[in-house]
Amino acid sequence: MEKHIIHFFKRQGLRVLGIFLGAIGGYLYYFNVGCASGTCPITSNPYVSVVYGGLLGLLTVNIFKS
């Protein structure tokens, strides 16, 4: 089982890192900028901000990954 996990992270480690850093960035954006009125679809909910940030992190990493 450990061999599969190590093999996965060798192949997909940069993508996982991109998702993780993007999710942190999404939460930090929610926390620092946020939405005062609560009507913003992305930044009014921390869960949506984290998922959206993770998606953007993945897409950013995929630009540079061949």
Sequence and secondary structure as in RCSB ss.txt:
>XXXX:A:sequence
MEKHIIHFFKRQGLRVLGIFLGAIGGYLYYFNVGCASGTCPITSNPYVSVVYGGLLGLLTVNIFKS
>XXXX:A:secstr
 HHHHHHHHHHHHHHHHHHHHHHHHHHHHHHHT  SSS  TTTTSHHHHHHHHHHHHHHHHHHH  
